[in-house]
Amino acid sequence: MKNMITRWIASAVALFAIAQLKIGIVLAHNDVRSFGILFVVVIALGLANALIRPVIMFFAGPVNCLTFGLVGLLVNIALFWIVGNLVPGFRITGFLPAAIGYATMGVISGVVNFALKDRGDKDDK
């Protein structure tokens, strides 16, 4: 539970940093109030990836195989874009900013997940 909350905080901070890059991801406020908005975005992204993405990927599975995963990448970027535009106070202005934001979030999430890996796992031995 502690790692999950830490990952949410890290994702919210990452979204805040991405919004500061001025690539087309816009926050309504650039202060402490924006972190509430960012937590809503992070939770909405988590729910979309847990509930909506599997259904879409089930139906897009054969095309995803034919395109070597390109459809899966496009589905992930589209979900990031849609969720970003559904939350009030957070806006993604286009597909390219969504792609850059998604890629940056992926890199940051990978680094955070590596740093938070439980060092007592059996597969480390």
Phi, psi and omega in degrees: 000320180296318179295324180295316179294321178296320178294322177297316179297316179296321178293321178295317177295321178297317177297322177297316179295320179295322179295332179285345181287346180059047179259000181120008173253115192243133172258143179293324181232142176250052179214201184298328180299333183290337182291330173296317177298317182294323177294322176296319178296316181297316180293319178296321176296318178298316179294319179296319179290333181273329187251316186272316184303316180298325179293314179297317182291332176298314181282332181266004184306309180298319178292325178298320177295320181293331182260012178057040175092000181295322179296320177299319177297316179295323177296317179297316179295319180296319177296319177300316181294314182295311180297320179299328180271347179277333183275123179296136179094357179224129185219138174246123192276350181188180183288320180295315174300325177295320180294317179293317178296319179297315180295318179295318176298322178297317179295314181295319178297321177297316179295316181295316179297323177294319181291329183264006181301135179293118186285355181262015181293150181290330183284354177279345185277000000 
